[in-house]
Amino acid sequence: MNKRLMGTMLTGSILGIFCVVGAQLRSNGTLEIDYLFSFWFNRLVMGLFIGLITWNISLPKRLVRGLVVGLFISFAFFSATSFSDTTGFLAGGVYGIIIEYVGFKLEKK
């Protein structure tokens, strides 16, 4: 694996942990482990997918691409929650931008 792919997957994995913690804090009760794992895994997949896209475009376009990919991949989890976790869905867009930015920086090194 190249540096970009490893970095985006690691970033997705770390952001997935933030999602799990955030979901627990937003929840009124204890969430099931499979729900939390799915949340984390969704972010890991986001990092994998973004890391595999290597089209050489400008940074602003990459960040928009990160937003779109983040929302697209987050939609799978969002639809599985009967469209009830809007915060998690929108966070996916922000995380997509972050992951894309990390990938961009790693490409430059």
PAMARMAR-203787 format. One record per atom (N, C-alpha, C): residue number from 1; residue in one letter; atom name; x, y, z. Coordinates in Angstrom, 2 decimals, decimal comma, always signed. Last residue first. Example, Ala and Ser with C-alpha at 12.3 -4.5 7.8 and 13.67 -1.06 7.14 Angstrom:
REM PAMARMAR-203787
+-----+-----+------+---------+---------+---------+
:   n : res : atom :       u :       v :       w :
+-----+-----+------+---------+---------+---------+
:   2 :   s :    N :  +12,85 :   -2,25 :   +7,08 :
:   2 :   s :   CA :  +13,67 :   -1,06 :   +7,14 :
:   2 :   s :    C :  +12,90 :   +0,03 :   +7,87 :
:   1 :   a :    N :  +13,19 :   -5,69 :   +7,80 :
:   1 :   a :   CA :  +12,30 :   -4,50 :   +7,80 :
:   1 :   a :    C :  +13,20 :   -3,30 :   +7,80 :
+-----+-----+------+---------+---------+---------+
END
This chain:
REM PAMARMAR-203787
+-----+-----+------+---------+---------+---------+
:   n : res : atom :       u :       v :       w :
+-----+-----+------+---------+---------+---------+
: 109 :   k :    N :   +4,31 :  +14,62 :   +0,13 :
: 109 :   k :   CA :   +5,58 :  +14,29 :   +0,80 :
: 109 :   k :    C :   +6,36 :  +13,27 :   +0,03 :
: 108 :   k :    N :   +1,95 :  +14,81 :   -1,25 :
: 108 :   k :   CA :   +2,94 :  +15,85 :   -1,47 :
: 108 :   k :    C :   +4,30 :  +15,52 :   -0,86 :
: 107 :   e :    N :   +0,37 :  +12,79 :   -0,25 :
: 107 :   e :   CA :   +0,84 :  +12,70 :   -1,63 :
: 107 :   e :    C :   +1,98 :  +13,66 :   -1,88 :
: 106 :   l :    N :   -0,27 :  +13,76 :   +2,25 :
: 106 :   l :   CA :   +0,63 :  +12,61 :   +2,16 :
: 106 :   l :    C :   +1,16 :  +12,41 :   +0,76 :
: 105 :   k :    N :   -2,07 :  +15,80 :   +1,60 :
: 105 :   k :   CA :   -0,79 :  +16,13 :   +2,25 :
: 105 :   k :    C :   +0,21 :  +14,98 :   +2,15 :
: 104 :   f :    N :   -4,17 :  +14,25 :   +0,51 :
: 104 :   f :   CA :   -3,48 :  +15,27 :   -0,31 :
: 104 :   f :    C :   -2,11 :  +15,58 :   +0,29 :
: 103 :   g :    N :   -4,97 :  +12,79 :   +2,75 :
: 103 :   g :   CA :   -4,45 :  +12,11 :   +1,56 :
: 103 :   g :    C :   -3,66 :  +13,05 :   +0,66 :
: 102 :   v :    N :   -5,93 :  +14,90 :   +4,33 :
: 102 :   v :   CA :   -4,79 :  +14,10 :   +4,79 :
: 102 :   v :    C :   -4,15 :  +13,36 :   +3,61 :
: 101 :   y :    N :   -8,08 :  +15,67 :   +2,69 :
: 101 :   y :   CA :   -6,99 :  +16,61 :   +2,96 :
: 101 :   y :    C :   -5,74 :  +15,86 :   +3,44 :
: 100 :   e :    N :   -9,71 :  +13,40 :   +2,83 :
: 100 :   e :   CA :   -9,17 :  +13,83 :   +1,53 :
: 100 :   e :    C :   -7,99 :  +14,79 :   +1,72 :
:  99 :   i :    N :  -10,37 :  +13,47 :   +5,55 :
:  99 :   i :   CA :   -9,63 :  +12,33 :   +5,00 :
:  99 :   i :    C :   -8,99 :  +12,71 :   +3,67 :
:  98 :   i :    N :  -11,82 :  +15,89 :   +5,66 :
:  98 :   i :   CA :  -10,61 :  +15,70 :   +6,46 :
:  98 :   i :    C :   -9,75 :  +14,58 :   +5,87 :
:  97 :   i :    N :  -13,97 :  +15,30 :   +3,94 :
:  97 :   i :   CA :  -13,07 :  +16,42 :   +3,65 :
:  97 :   i :    C :  -11,75 :  +16,25 :   +4,39 :
:  96 :   g :    N :  -15,11 :  +13,19 :   +5,36 :
:  96 :   g :   CA :  -14,63 :  +12,97 :   +3,99 :
:  96 :   g :    C :  -13,65 :  +14,06 :   +3,58 :
:  95 :   y :    N :  -15,93 :  +14,50 :   +7,64 :
:  95 :   y :   CA :  -14,84 :  +13,54 :   +7,74 :
:  95 :   y :    C :  -14,27 :  +13,21 :   +6,36 :
:  94 :   v :    N :  -18,05 :  +15,98 :   +6,57 :
:  94 :   v :   CA :  -16,90 :  +16,67 :   +7,15 :
:  94 :   v :    C :  -15,70 :  +15,73 :   +7,23 :
:  93 :   g :    N :  -19,71 :  +13,85 :   +5,82 :
:  93 :   g :   CA :  -19,24 :  +14,81 :   +4,83 :
:  93 :   g :    C :  -18,00 :  +15,55 :   +5,32 :
:  92 :   g :    N :  -20,18 :  +12,63 :   +8,29 :
:  92 :   g :   CA :  -19,51 :  +11,88 :   +7,23 :
:  92 :   g :    C :  -18,98 :  +12,80 :   +6,13 :
:  91 :   a :    N :  -21,72 :  +14,45 :   +9,61 :
:  91 :   a :   CA :  -20,32 :  +14,31 :  +10,04 :
:  91 :   a :    C :  -19,52 :  +13,55 :   +8,99 :
:  90 :   l :    N :  -24,16 :  +13,88 :   +8,42 :
:  90 :   l :   CA :  -23,48 :  +15,13 :   +8,09 :
:  90 :   l :    C :  -22,01 :  +15,12 :   +8,50 :
:  89 :   f :    N :  -24,65 :  +11,37 :   +9,66 :
:  89 :   f :   CA :  -24,61 :  +11,51 :   +8,20 :
:  89 :   f :    C :  -23,84 :  +12,76 :   +7,81 :
:  88 :   g :    N :  -24,71 :  +12,00 :  +12,36 :
:  88 :   g :   CA :  -23,70 :  +11,08 :  +11,85 :
:  88 :   g :    C :  -23,54 :  +11,17 :  +10,35 :
:  87 :   t :    N :  -26,99 :  +13,68 :  +12,33 :
:  87 :   t :   CA :  -25,69 :  +14,18 :  +12,78 :
:  87 :   t :    C :  -24,56 :  +13,31 :  +12,25 :
:  86 :   t :    N :  -29,04 :  +11,96 :  +11,59 :
:  86 :   t :   CA :  -28,65 :  +13,04 :  +10,68 :
:  86 :   t :    C :  -27,27 :  +13,59 :  +11,06 :
:  85 :   d :    N :  -30,16 :   +9,21 :  +12,09 :
:  85 :   d :   CA :  -28,91 :   +9,77 :  +12,60 :
:  85 :   d :    C :  -28,37 :  +10,83 :  +11,63 :
:  84 :   s :    N :  -32,43 :   +8,24 :  +10,83 :
:  84 :   s :   CA :  -32,60 :   +8,90 :  +12,11 :
:  84 :   s :    C :  -31,33 :   +9,57 :  +12,63 :
:  83 :   f :    N :  -32,91 :   +6,60 :   +8,62 :
:  83 :   f :   CA :  -32,71 :   +8,04 :   +8,42 :
:  83 :   f :    C :  -32,87 :   +8,83 :   +9,72 :
:  82 :   s :    N :  -32,74 :   +4,02 :   +9,50 :
:  82 :   s :   CA :  -34,07 :   +4,56 :   +9,15 :
:  82 :   s :    C :  -34,03 :   +6,08 :   +9,09 :
:  81 :   t :    N :  -30,16 :   +3,32 :   +9,55 :
:  81 :   t :   CA :  -30,72 :   +3,79 :  +10,82 :
:  81 :   t :    C :  -32,12 :   +4,36 :  +10,61 :
:  80 :   a :    N :  -29,51 :   +2,82 :   +6,96 :
:  80 :   a :   CA :  -29,68 :   +1,65 :   +7,83 :
:  80 :   a :    C :  -30,26 :   +2,04 :   +9,19 :
:  79 :   s :    N :  -29,11 :   +5,36 :   +5,98 :
:  79 :   s :   CA :  -30,32 :   +4,65 :   +5,56 :
:  79 :   s :    C :  -30,58 :   +3,43 :   +6,43 :
:  78 :   f :    N :  -26,63 :   +5,86 :   +7,22 :
:  78 :   f :   CA :  -27,78 :   +6,72 :   +7,50 :
:  78 :   f :    C :  -29,08 :   +6,01 :   +7,13 :
:  77 :   f :    N :  -24,95 :   +4,04 :   +5,96 :
:  77 :   f :   CA :  -25,23 :   +3,89 :   +7,39 :
:  77 :   f :    C :  -26,49 :   +4,68 :   +7,77 :
:  76 :   a :    N :  -25,11 :   +5,08 :   +3,35 :
:  76 :   a :   CA :  -25,39 :   +3,66 :   +3,60 :
:  76 :   a :    C :  -25,74 :   +3,44 :   +5,07 :
:  75 :   f :    N :  -24,26 :   +7,70 :   +3,61 :
:  75 :   f :   CA :  -25,66 :   +7,46 :   +3,33 :
:  75 :   f :    C :  -26,04 :   +6,00 :   +3,57 :
:  74 :   s :    N :  -21,54 :   +7,67 :   +3,80 :
:  74 :   s :   CA :  -22,30 :   +7,79 :   +5,04 :
:  74 :   s :    C :  -23,78 :   +7,51 :   +4,83 :
:  73 :   i :    N :  -20,90 :   +7,66 :   +1,09 :
:  73 :   i :   CA :  -20,63 :   +6,46 :   +1,89 :
:  73 :   i :    C :  -21,40 :   +6,50 :   +3,20 :
:  72 :   f :    N :  -21,82 :  +10,27 :   +0,44 :
:  72 :   f :   CA :  -22,29 :   +9,08 :   -0,29 :
:  72 :   f :    C :  -22,09 :   +7,82 :   +0,54 :
:  71 :   l :    N :  -20,37 :  +11,95 :   +2,13 :
:  71 :   l :   CA :  -21,83 :  +11,88 :   +2,25 :
:  71 :   l :    C :  -22,38 :  +10,63 :   +1,58 :
:  70 :   g :    N :  -17,76 :  +11,38 :   +1,16 :
:  70 :   g :   CA :  -18,11 :  +11,19 :   +2,57 :
:  70 :   g :    C :  -19,61 :  +11,08 :   +2,78 :
:  69 :   v :    N :  -17,98 :  +12,18 :   -1,50 :
:  69 :   v :   CA :  -17,71 :  +10,77 :   -1,20 :
:  69 :   v :    C :  -18,10 :  +10,47 :   +0,26 :
:  68 :   v :    N :  -18,42 :  +14,96 :   -1,10 :
:  68 :   v :   CA :  -19,39 :  +14,13 :   -1,83 :
:  68 :   v :    C :  -19,21 :  +12,65 :   -1,49 :
:  67 :   l :    N :  -16,09 :  +15,70 :   +0,36 :
:  67 :   l :   CA :  -17,43 :  +15,96 :   +0,88 :
:  67 :   l :    C :  -18,45 :  +15,03 :   +0,23 :
:  66 :   g :    N :  -14,08 :  +14,98 :   -1,47 :
:  66 :   g :   CA :  -14,13 :  +14,35 :   -0,15 :
:  66 :   g :    C :  -15,50 :  +14,52 :   +0,50 :
:  65 :   r :    N :  -14,71 :  +16,77 :   -3,55 :
:  65 :   r :   CA :  -14,82 :  +15,33 :   -3,78 :
:  65 :   r :    C :  -14,89 :  +14,57 :   -2,46 :
:  64 :   v :    N :  -14,03 :  +19,10 :   -2,24 :
:  64 :   v :   CA :  -15,42 :  +18,90 :   -2,64 :
:  64 :   v :    C :  -15,67 :  +17,42 :   -2,90 :
:  63 :   l :    N :  -11,30 :  +18,59 :   -2,03 :
:  63 :   l :   CA :  -12,09 :  +18,74 :   -0,81 :
:  63 :   l :    C :  -13,58 :  +18,58 :   -1,10 :
:  62 :   r :    N :  -10,55 :  +18,55 :   -4,71 :
:  62 :   r :   CA :  -10,41 :  +17,33 :   -3,90 :
:  62 :   r :    C :  -11,26 :  +17,40 :   -2,64 :
:  61 :   k :    N :  -10,97 :  +21,17 :   -5,39 :
:  61 :   k :   CA :  -11,81 :  +20,14 :   -6,02 :
:  61 :   k :    C :  -11,71 :  +18,83 :   -5,25 :
:  60 :   p :    N :   -8,95 :  +22,40 :   -3,83 :
:  60 :   p :   CA :  -10,37 :  +22,71 :   -3,61 :
:  60 :   p :    C :  -11,31 :  +21,66 :   -4,22 :
:  59 :   l :    N :   -6,56 :  +21,12 :   -4,97 :
:  59 :   l :   CA :   -7,01 :  +20,87 :   -3,59 :
:  59 :   l :    C :   -8,48 :  +21,24 :   -3,38 :
:  58 :   s :    N :   -6,96 :  +19,81 :   -8,35 :
:  58 :   s :   CA :   -6,58 :  +20,82 :   -7,38 :
:  58 :   s :    C :   -7,16 :  +20,51 :   -5,99 :
:  57 :   i :    N :   -6,18 :  +16,36 :   -9,20 :
:  57 :   i :   CA :   -6,94 :  +17,61 :   -9,36 :
:  57 :   i :    C :   -6,53 :  +18,57 :   -8,25 :
:  56 :   n :    N :   -5,53 :  +13,37 :  -10,22 :
:  56 :   n :   CA :   -4,73 :  +14,53 :   -9,87 :
:  56 :   n :    C :   -5,50 :  +15,81 :  -10,20 :
:  55 :   w :    N :   -7,09 :  +10,64 :   -8,77 :
:  55 :   w :   CA :   -7,13 :  +11,63 :   -9,84 :
:  55 :   w :    C :   -6,41 :  +12,89 :   -9,39 :
:  54 :   t :    N :   -7,20 :   +8,47 :   -7,04 :
:  54 :   t :   CA :   -5,93 :   +9,17 :   -7,20 :
:  54 :   t :    C :   -5,94 :  +10,17 :   -8,36 :
:  53 :   i :    N :   -8,87 :   +6,70 :   -4,70 :
:  53 :   i :   CA :   -9,10 :   +7,68 :   -5,77 :
:  53 :   i :    C :   -7,84 :   +8,52 :   -5,90 :
:  52 :   l :    N :   -8,15 :   +5,28 :   -2,46 :
:  52 :   l :   CA :   -8,00 :   +4,63 :   -3,76 :
:  52 :   l :    C :   -8,22 :   +5,57 :   -4,93 :
:  51 :   g :    N :   -8,82 :   +6,93 :   -0,34 :
:  51 :   g :   CA :   -7,41 :   +6,63 :   -0,59 :
:  51 :   g :    C :   -7,17 :   +5,99 :   -1,95 :
:  50 :   i :    N :  -11,58 :   +6,79 :   -0,41 :
:  50 :   i :   CA :  -10,93 :   +8,05 :   -0,74 :
:  50 :   i :    C :   -9,45 :   +7,82 :   -1,06 :
:  49 :   f :    N :  -11,88 :   +4,08 :   +0,39 :
:  49 :   f :   CA :  -12,40 :   +4,55 :   -0,90 :
:  49 :   f :    C :  -11,70 :   +5,84 :   -1,32 :
:  48 :   l :    N :  -10,69 :   +4,07 :   +2,97 :
:  48 :   l :   CA :  -10,23 :   +3,18 :   +1,90 :
:  48 :   l :    C :  -10,63 :   +3,72 :   +0,54 :
:  47 :   g :    N :  -12,26 :   +5,96 :   +4,34 :
:  47 :   g :   CA :  -10,82 :   +6,17 :   +4,18 :
:  47 :   g :    C :  -10,24 :   +5,31 :   +3,07 :
:  46 :   m :    N :  -14,74 :   +4,62 :   +4,21 :
:  46 :   m :   CA :  -14,59 :   +5,95 :   +3,62 :
:  46 :   m :    C :  -13,11 :   +6,25 :   +3,37 :
:  45 :   v :    N :  -14,15 :   +2,39 :   +5,71 :
:  45 :   v :   CA :  -14,43 :   +2,22 :   +4,29 :
:  45 :   v :    C :  -14,30 :   +3,56 :   +3,56 :
:  44 :   l :    N :  -13,95 :   +3,69 :   +8,20 :
:  44 :   l :   CA :  -12,80 :   +2,99 :   +7,64 :
:  44 :   l :    C :  -12,97 :   +2,80 :   +6,14 :
:  43 :   r :    N :  -16,56 :   +4,57 :   +8,52 :
:  43 :   r :   CA :  -15,49 :   +5,56 :   +8,39 :
:  43 :   r :    C :  -14,22 :   +4,94 :   +7,83 :
:  42 :   n :    N :  -17,86 :   +2,10 :   +8,76 :
:  42 :   n :   CA :  -18,26 :   +3,04 :   +7,71 :
:  42 :   n :    C :  -17,17 :   +4,07 :   +7,47 :
:  41 :   f :    N :  -16,75 :   +1,12 :  +11,11 :
:  41 :   f :   CA :  -16,39 :   +0,49 :   +9,84 :
:  41 :   f :    C :  -16,76 :   +1,38 :   +8,66 :
:  40 :   w :    N :  -18,03 :   +2,74 :  +13,03 :
:  40 :   w :   CA :  -16,58 :   +2,78 :  +12,87 :
:  40 :   w :    C :  -16,17 :   +2,24 :  +11,50 :
:  39 :   f :    N :  -20,70 :   +1,88 :  +12,60 :
:  39 :   f :   CA :  -20,34 :   +3,30 :  +12,50 :
:  39 :   f :    C :  -18,84 :   +3,44 :  +12,24 :
:  38 :   s :    N :  -20,49 :   -0,83 :  +13,15 :
:  38 :   s :   CA :  -20,90 :   -0,39 :  +11,81 :
:  38 :   s :    C :  -20,53 :   +1,07 :  +11,58 :
:  37 :   f :    N :  -19,85 :   -0,72 :  +15,87 :
:  37 :   f :   CA :  -18,88 :   -1,26 :  +14,92 :
:  37 :   f :    C :  -19,22 :   -0,81 :  +13,50 :
:  36 :   l :    N :  -22,27 :   +0,32 :  +16,85 :
:  36 :   l :   CA :  -21,03 :   +1,09 :  +16,99 :
:  36 :   l :    C :  -19,96 :   +0,59 :  +16,03 :
:  35 :   y :    N :  -23,99 :   -1,80 :  +16,20 :
:  35 :   y :   CA :  -24,27 :   -0,45 :  +15,72 :
:  35 :   y :    C :  -22,99 :   +0,38 :  +15,75 :
:  34 :   d :    N :  -22,86 :   -3,87 :  +17,67 :
:  34 :   d :   CA :  -22,88 :   -3,97 :  +16,21 :
:  34 :   d :    C :  -23,19 :   -2,62 :  +15,55 :
:  33 :   i :    N :  -23,25 :   -3,00 :  +20,30 :
:  33 :   i :   CA :  -21,89 :   -3,08 :  +19,78 :
:  33 :   i :    C :  -21,88 :   -3,18 :  +18,26 :
:  32 :   e :    N :  -25,90 :   -0,66 :  +20,92 :
:  32 :   e :   CA :  -25,43 :   -2,02 :  +20,67 :
:  32 :   e :    C :  -24,04 :   -1,99 :  +20,02 :
:  31 :   l :    N :  -25,72 :   +1,98 :  +23,33 :
:  31 :   l :   CA :  -25,90 :   +1,51 :  +21,96 :
:  31 :   l :    C :  -25,32 :   +0,11 :  +21,82 :
:  30 :   t :    N :  -27,49 :   +2,91 :  +26,15 :
:  30 :   t :   CA :  -26,32 :   +2,22 :  +25,65 :
:  30 :   t :    C :  -26,61 :   +1,69 :  +24,26 :
:  29 :   g :    N :  -29,28 :   +6,02 :  +25,76 :
:  29 :   g :   CA :  -28,98 :   +4,76 :  +26,43 :
:  29 :   g :    C :  -27,70 :   +4,17 :  +25,89 :
:  28 :   n :    N :  -29,30 :   +8,32 :  +24,34 :
:  28 :   n :   CA :  -29,94 :   +8,34 :  +25,66 :
:  28 :   n :    C :  -29,61 :   +7,09 :  +26,46 :
:  27 :   s :    N :  -26,43 :   +9,49 :  +22,55 :
:  27 :   s :   CA :  -27,44 :   +8,48 :  +22,82 :
:  27 :   s :    C :  -28,02 :   +8,63 :  +24,22 :
:  26 :   r :    N :  -24,31 :  +11,17 :  +22,35 :
:  26 :   r :   CA :  -25,61 :  +11,66 :  +21,88 :
:  26 :   r :    C :  -26,75 :  +10,73 :  +22,25 :
:  25 :   l :    N :  -22,24 :   +9,54 :  +23,27 :
:  25 :   l :   CA :  -22,57 :  +10,75 :  +24,01 :
:  25 :   l :    C :  -23,95 :  +11,30 :  +23,63 :
:  24 :   q :    N :  -22,17 :   +7,57 :  +21,30 :
:  24 :   q :   CA :  -22,46 :   +7,19 :  +22,68 :
:  24 :   q :    C :  -22,89 :   +8,41 :  +23,49 :
:  23 :   a :    N :  -21,45 :   +9,13 :  +19,11 :
:  23 :   a :   CA :  -22,74 :   +8,44 :  +19,10 :
:  23 :   a :    C :  -23,14 :   +8,03 :  +20,51 :
:  22 :   g :    N :  -18,87 :   +9,94 :  +19,90 :
:  22 :   g :   CA :  -19,94 :  +10,91 :  +19,71 :
:  22 :   g :    C :  -21,31 :  +10,29 :  +19,73 :
:  21 :   v :    N :  -17,56 :   +7,45 :  +19,87 :
:  21 :   v :   CA :  -17,66 :   +8,22 :  +21,12 :
:  21 :   v :    C :  -18,79 :   +9,24 :  +21,02 :
:  20 :   v :    N :  -17,85 :   +6,86 :  +17,15 :
:  20 :   v :   CA :  -18,38 :   +5,94 :  +18,16 :
:  20 :   v :    C :  -18,56 :   +6,68 :  +19,49 :
:  19 :   c :    N :  -16,47 :   +9,00 :  +15,99 :
:  19 :   c :   CA :  -17,90 :   +8,79 :  +15,72 :
:  19 :   c :    C :  -18,54 :   +7,91 :  +16,78 :
:  18 :   f :    N :  -13,88 :   +8,57 :  +16,91 :
:  18 :   f :   CA :  -14,58 :   +9,79 :  +17,32 :
:  18 :   f :    C :  -16,09 :   +9,65 :  +17,09 :
:  17 :   i :    N :  -13,45 :   +6,21 :  +15,50 :
:  17 :   i :   CA :  -13,46 :   +6,17 :  +16,96 :
:  17 :   i :    C :  -14,16 :   +7,40 :  +17,50 :
:  16 :   g :    N :  -13,43 :   +7,22 :  +12,92 :
:  16 :   g :   CA :  -14,47 :   +6,26 :  +13,31 :
:  16 :   g :    C :  -14,58 :   +6,14 :  +14,82 :
:  15 :   l :    N :  -11,10 :   +8,63 :  +12,90 :
:  15 :   l :   CA :  -12,34 :   +9,39 :  +12,89 :
:  15 :   l :    C :  -13,53 :   +8,49 :  +13,25 :
:  14 :   i :    N :   -9,39 :   +6,39 :  +12,80 :
:  14 :   i :   CA :   -9,37 :   +7,28 :  +13,98 :
:  14 :   i :    C :  -10,65 :   +8,10 :  +14,05 :
:  13 :   s :    N :  -10,08 :   +5,37 :  +10,27 :
:  13 :   s :   CA :  -10,21 :   +4,54 :  +11,46 :
:  13 :   s :    C :  -10,25 :   +5,39 :  +12,73 :
:  12 :   g :    N :   -9,43 :   +7,48 :   +8,59 :
:  12 :   g :   CA :  -10,81 :   +7,01 :   +8,68 :
:  12 :   g :    C :  -11,06 :   +6,19 :   +9,93 :
:  11 :   t :    N :   -6,65 :   +7,50 :   +9,06 :
:  11 :   t :   CA :   -7,46 :   +8,66 :   +9,42 :
:  11 :   t :    C :   -8,93 :   +8,27 :   +9,54 :
:  10 :   l :    N :   -5,99 :   +5,02 :   +7,98 :
:  10 :   l :   CA :   -5,72 :   +5,29 :   +9,39 :
:  10 :   l :    C :   -6,56 :   +6,47 :   +9,88 :
:   9 :   m :    N :   -6,74 :   +5,47 :   +5,32 :
:   9 :   m :   CA :   -7,40 :   +4,41 :   +6,09 :
:   9 :   m :    C :   -7,18 :   +4,61 :   +7,59 :
:   8 :   t :    N :   -5,03 :   +7,54 :   +4,64 :
:   8 :   t :   CA :   -6,48 :   +7,78 :   +4,61 :
:   8 :   t :    C :   -7,22 :   +6,70 :   +5,39 :
:   7 :   g :    N :   -2,51 :   +6,28 :   +4,96 :
:   7 :   g :   CA :   -2,87 :   +7,45 :   +5,75 :
:   7 :   g :    C :   -4,36 :   +7,71 :   +5,77 :
:   6 :   m :    N :   -2,58 :   +4,23 :   +3,06 :
:   6 :   m :   CA :   -2,41 :   +3,89 :   +4,48 :
:   6 :   m :    C :   -2,85 :   +5,06 :   +5,36 :
:   5 :   l :    N :   -2,87 :   +5,80 :   +0,73 :
:   5 :   l :   CA :   -3,89 :   +4,84 :   +1,12 :
:   5 :   l :    C :   -3,78 :   +4,47 :   +2,60 :
:   4 :   r :    N :   -0,47 :   +7,33 :   +0,76 :
:   4 :   r :   CA :   -1,79 :   +7,97 :   +0,72 :
:   4 :   r :    C :   -2,86 :   +7,01 :   +1,25 :
:   3 :   k :    N :   +1,61 :   +5,43 :   +0,69 :
:   3 :   k :   CA :   +1,46 :   +6,30 :   +1,85 :
:   3 :   k :    C :   +0,06 :   +6,93 :   +1,91 :
:   2 :   n :    N :   +0,40 :   +2,25 :   -0,68 :
:   2 :   n :   CA :   +1,17 :   +3,49 :   -0,69 :
:   2 :   n :    C :   +0,84 :   +4,35 :   +0,53 :
:   1 :   m :    N :   +0,84 :   -1,18 :   +0,00 :
:   1 :   m :   CA :   +0,00 :   +0,00 :   +0,00 :
:   1 :   m :    C :   +0,88 :   +1,24 :   +0,00 :
+-----+-----+------+---------+---------+---------+
END
